[in-house]
């Protein structure tokens, strides 16, 4: 099984176990957030950033617009981080 197929299968299985509907969840956007945080800040920032995106979205009743906003803001901050917070 390829890595992408393995990831898709794992996400689907986890969603079932957690009783989540991922219809409006853009997994690729979450992976982009993780990448931006890991590369722009530090590797441990990746899971924290994706958790906070989910938390922010959940607080706004899982509104797809809230998810889009949270991913955009998080990725943008991570990309700017090296320039704004050197060291």
NUKOLRO-970818 format. One line per 2 residues: number of its first residue (from 0); their letters; for each residue x, y, z of N, C-alpha, C, O. Coordinates in Angstrom, 1 decimal, always signed. Layout:
NUM> a> X:Y:Z:X:Y:Z:X:Y:Z:X:Y:Z; ... $
//
This chain:
0> xx> +0.9:-1.2:+0.0:+0.0:+0.0:+0.0:+0.9:+1.2:+0.0:+1.8:+1.3:+0.8; +0.6:+2.2:-0.9:+1.4:+3.4:-0.9:+1.2:+4.3:+0.3:+0.2:+4.1:+1.0 $
2> xx> +2.1:+5.2:+0.5:+2.0:+6.0:+1.7:+0.7:+6.9:+1.7:+0.1:+7.0:+2.7; +0.4:+7.4:+0.5:-0.9:+8.2:+0.4:-2.1:+7.3:+0.7:-3.0:+7.8:+1.3 $
4> xx> -2.1:+6.1:+0.2:-3.2:+5.2:+0.4:-3.3:+4.8:+1.9:-4.4:+4.7:+2.5; -2.1:+4.6:+2.5:-2.1:+4.2:+3.9:-2.6:+5.4:+4.7:-3.4:+5.2:+5.7 $
6> xx> -2.2:+6.6:+4.4:-2.7:+7.8:+5.1:-4.2:+7.9:+5.0:-4.9:+8.2:+6.0; -4.7:+7.8:+3.8:-6.1:+7.9:+3.6:-6.9:+6.9:+4.4:-7.9:+7.2:+5.0 $
8> xx> -6.4:+5.7:+4.3:-7.1:+4.6:+5.1:-7.0:+4.8:+6.6:-8.0:+4.6:+7.3; -5.9:+5.3:+7.1:-5.8:+5.6:+8.5:-6.7:+6.7:+8.9:-7.4:+6.6:+10.0 $
10> xx> -6.8:+7.8:+8.1:-7.6:+8.9:+8.5:-9.1:+8.4:+8.5:-9.9:+8.8:+9.4; -9.5:+7.7:+7.5:-10.9:+7.1:+7.4:-11.2:+6.3:+8.6:-12.2:+6.4:+9.2 $
12> xx> -10.2:+5.4:+9.0:-10.4:+4.5:+10.2:-10.5:+5.3:+11.5:-11.3:+5.0:+12.3; -9.6:+6.3:+11.6:-9.7:+7.1:+12.8:-11.0:+7.9:+12.9:-11.5:+8.0:+14.0 $
14> xx> -11.4:+8.5:+11.8:-12.7:+9.2:+11.8:-13.8:+8.3:+12.2:-14.7:+8.7:+13.0; -13.8:+7.0:+11.8:-14.9:+6.1:+12.2:-14.8:+5.9:+13.7:-15.8:+5.9:+14.4 $
16> xx> -13.6:+5.6:+14.2:-13.4:+5.3:+15.6:-13.8:+6.5:+16.5:-14.3:+6.3:+17.6; -13.5:+7.7:+16.0:-13.9:+8.9:+16.8:-15.3:+9.4:+16.5:-15.7:+10.5:+17.0 $
18> xx> -16.0:+8.7:+15.6:-17.4:+9.1:+15.2:-17.4:+10.5:+14.6:-18.2:+11.3:+15.0; -16.5:+10.7:+13.7:-16.4:+12.0:+13.0:-16.9:+11.9:+11.6:-16.6:+10.9:+10.9 $
20> xx> -17.5:+13.0:+11.1:-17.9:+13.1:+9.7:-16.8:+14.0:+9.1:-16.8:+15.2:+9.4; -16.0:+13.5:+8.2:-15.0:+14.3:+7.5:-15.4:+14.9:+6.2:-14.6:+15.3:+5.4 $
22> xx> -16.7:+15.0:+6.0:-17.2:+15.5:+4.7:-16.6:+16.9:+4.4:-16.2:+17.1:+3.2; -16.6:+17.7:+5.4:-16.2:+19.1:+5.1:-14.8:+19.4:+5.6:-14.4:+20.5:+5.8 $
24> xx> -14.0:+18.3:+5.9:-12.6:+18.5:+6.3:-11.7:+18.3:+5.2:-11.7:+17.3:+4.5; -10.9:+19.3:+5.0:-9.9:+19.3:+3.9:-8.6:+18.8:+4.5:-7.8:+19.5:+5.0 $
26> xx> -8.3:+17.5:+4.3:-7.2:+16.8:+4.9:-5.9:+17.4:+4.3:-4.9:+17.6:+5.0; -5.9:+17.7:+3.0:-4.8:+18.3:+2.3:-4.4:+19.7:+3.0:-3.2:+20.0:+3.1 $
28> xx> -5.4:+20.5:+3.3:-5.2:+21.8:+3.9:-4.5:+21.6:+5.3:-3.6:+22.3:+5.7; -5.0:+20.6:+6.1:-4.4:+20.3:+7.4:-2.9:+19.9:+7.2:-2.1:+20.3:+8.0 $
30> xx> -2.6:+19.1:+6.2:-1.3:+18.6:+5.9:-0.4:+19.8:+5.5:+0.8:+19.9:+5.9; -1.0:+20.8:+4.8:-0.3:+22.0:+4.4:+0.1:+22.8:+5.7:+1.2:+23.4:+5.8 $
32> xx> -0.9:+22.9:+6.6:-0.7:+23.6:+7.8:+0.5:+23.0:+8.6:+1.4:+23.7:+9.1; +0.4:+21.7:+8.7:+1.5:+20.9:+9.4:+2.8:+21.2:+8.8:+3.8:+21.4:+9.5 $
34> xx> +2.9:+21.1:+7.5:+4.2:+21.4:+6.8:+4.7:+22.8:+7.0:+5.8:+23.0:+7.3; +3.8:+23.8:+6.9:+4.2:+25.2:+7.1:+4.7:+25.4:+8.5:+5.7:+26.1:+8.7 $
36> xx> +4.0:+24.8:+9.5:+4.4:+25.0:+10.9:+5.8:+24.3:+11.2:+6.6:+24.8:+11.8; +5.9:+23.1:+10.6:+7.1:+22.3:+10.8:+8.3:+23.0:+10.2:+9.4:+23.0:+10.8 $
38> xx> +8.1:+23.5:+9.0:+9.3:+24.2:+8.3:+9.5:+25.6:+8.7:+10.6:+26.1:+8.7; +8.4:+26.3:+9.1:+8.5:+27.7:+9.4:+8.8:+28.0:+10.9:+9.3:+29.1:+11.2 $
40> xx> +8.5:+27.1:+11.7:+8.6:+27.3:+13.2:+9.6:+26.2:+13.7:+10.8:+26.5:+13.8; +9.1:+25.1:+14.0:+9.8:+23.9:+14.4:+8.9:+22.7:+14.3:+7.7:+22.8:+14.3 $
42> xx> +9.5:+21.5:+14.1:+8.7:+20.3:+13.8:+7.6:+20.1:+14.9:+6.5:+19.7:+14.5; +7.9:+20.2:+16.2:+6.8:+20.0:+17.1:+5.6:+21.0:+17.0:+4.5:+20.7:+17.5 $
44> xx> +5.8:+22.0:+16.2:+4.7:+23.0:+16.0:+3.6:+22.4:+15.1:+2.5:+22.8:+15.1; +4.0:+21.4:+14.3:+3.0:+20.8:+13.3:+1.8:+20.2:+14.0:+0.7:+20.6:+13.6 $
46> xx> +1.9:+19.3:+14.9:+0.7:+18.7:+15.5:+0.0:+19.7:+16.3:-1.3:+19.7:+16.4; +0.7:+20.6:+17.0:+0.0:+21.6:+17.8:-0.8:+22.6:+16.9:-1.9:+23.0:+17.2 $
48> xx> -0.2:+22.9:+15.8:-0.9:+23.8:+14.8:-2.2:+23.2:+14.3:-3.3:+23.8:+14.2; -2.1:+21.9:+13.9:-3.3:+21.3:+13.4:-4.4:+21.1:+14.4:-5.6:+21.2:+14.2 $
50> xx> -3.9:+20.8:+15.7:-4.9:+20.6:+16.8:-5.6:+22.0:+17.0:-6.8:+22.0:+17.1; -4.8:+23.1:+17.0:-5.4:+24.4:+17.3:-6.4:+24.8:+16.1:-7.4:+25.5:+16.4 $
52> xx> -6.1:+24.4:+14.9:-7.0:+24.7:+13.8:-8.3:+23.9:+14.0:-9.4:+24.5:+13.9; -8.2:+22.7:+14.4:-9.4:+21.9:+14.7:-10.2:+22.5:+15.9:-11.4:+22.5:+15.9 $
54> xx> -9.5:+22.9:+16.9:-10.1:+23.4:+18.1:-10.8:+24.7:+17.8:-12.0:+24.9:+18.2; -10.1:+25.6:+17.0:-10.8:+26.9:+16.6:-12.0:+26.6:+15.8:-13.0:+27.3:+15.9 $
56> xx> -11.9:+25.6:+14.9:-13.1:+25.3:+14.0:-14.2:+24.8:+14.9:-15.4:+25.1:+14.6; -13.9:+23.9:+15.8:-14.9:+23.3:+16.7:-15.6:+24.4:+17.5:-16.9:+24.3:+17.7 $
58> xx> -14.9:+25.3:+18.0:-15.5:+26.4:+18.8:-16.5:+27.2:+18.0:-17.4:+27.9:+18.5; -16.3:+27.2:+16.7:-17.2:+27.9:+15.8:-18.2:+27.0:+15.1:-18.5:+27.2:+13.9 $
60> xx> -18.6:+26.0:+15.8:-19.6:+25.0:+15.4:-19.3:+24.3:+14.1:-20.1:+24.0:+13.2; -18.0:+24.0:+13.9:-17.5:+23.3:+12.7:-17.9:+24.0:+11.4:-18.0:+23.3:+10.4 $
62> xx> -18.0:+25.3:+11.4:-18.3:+26.0:+10.2:-17.1:+25.9:+9.2:-16.0:+26.2:+9.6; -17.4:+25.4:+8.0:-16.3:+25.3:+7.0:-15.6:+26.6:+6.8:-14.4:+26.6:+6.5 $
64> xx> -16.3:+27.7:+6.8:-15.6:+29.0:+6.7:-14.6:+29.2:+7.8:-13.5:+29.8:+7.6; -14.9:+28.8:+9.0:-14.0:+28.9:+10.2:-12.8:+28.0:+10.0:-11.7:+28.4:+10.3 $
66> xx> -13.0:+26.9:+9.4:-11.8:+26.0:+9.1:-10.9:+26.6:+8.1:-9.7:+26.7:+8.2; -11.5:+27.1:+7.0:-10.7:+27.8:+5.9:-9.9:+29.0:+6.5:-8.8:+29.2:+6.2 $
68> xx> -10.6:+29.8:+7.4:-9.9:+30.9:+8.0:-8.8:+30.5:+8.9:-7.7:+31.0:+8.8; -9.0:+29.5:+9.7:-8.0:+29.0:+10.7:-6.8:+28.4:+9.9:-5.7:+28.7:+10.4 $
70> xx> -7.0:+27.7:+8.9:-5.9:+27.1:+8.1:-5.1:+28.2:+7.4:-3.9:+28.2:+7.4; -5.8:+29.2:+6.9:-5.1:+30.3:+6.2:-4.3:+31.1:+7.2:-3.1:+31.4:+6.9 $
72> xx> -4.9:+31.5:+8.3:-4.2:+32.3:+9.3:-3.0:+31.5:+9.8:-1.9:+32.1:+10.0; -3.1:+30.3:+10.1:-2.1:+29.5:+10.7:-0.9:+29.3:+9.7:+0.2:+29.5:+10.1 $
74> xx> -1.2:+28.9:+8.5:-0.2:+28.8:+7.5:+0.6:+30.1:+7.3:+1.8:+30.1:+7.1; -0.2:+31.2:+7.2:+0.5:+32.5:+6.9:+1.4:+32.9:+8.1:+2.5:+33.3:+7.8 $
76> xx> +0.9:+32.7:+9.3:+1.8:+33.0:+10.4:+3.1:+32.1:+10.4:+4.1:+32.6:+10.7; +2.9:+30.9:+10.1:+4.1:+30.0:+10.1:+5.1:+30.4:+9.0:+6.3:+30.3:+9.2 $
78> xx> +4.6:+30.8:+7.9:+5.5:+31.2:+6.8:+6.2:+32.4:+7.1:+7.3:+32.6:+6.7; +5.6:+33.3:+7.9:+6.2:+34.6:+8.3:+7.1:+34.5:+9.5:+7.9:+35.4:+9.7 $
80> xx> +6.9:+33.4:+10.2:+7.6:+33.3:+11.5:+9.1:+33.5:+11.5:+9.6:+34.2:+12.4; +9.8:+33.0:+10.6:+11.2:+33.1:+10.5:+11.6:+34.6:+10.4:+12.6:+35.1:+11.0 $
82> xx> +10.9:+35.3:+9.6:+11.2:+36.7:+9.3:+10.8:+37.6:+10.5:+11.6:+38.5:+10.9; +9.7:+37.3:+11.2:+9.2:+38.1:+12.2:+9.8:+37.8:+13.6:+10.0:+38.6:+14.5 $
84> xx> +10.2:+36.5:+13.8:+10.7:+36.0:+15.1:+12.0:+35.3:+14.9:+12.1:+34.1:+15.1; +13.1:+36.0:+14.4:+14.3:+35.3:+14.2:+14.9:+34.7:+15.5:+14.7:+35.2:+16.6 $
86> x> +15.6:+33.6:+15.3:+16.3:+33.0:+16.4:+15.5:+31.9:+16.9:+16.0:+31.2:+17.9 $
//
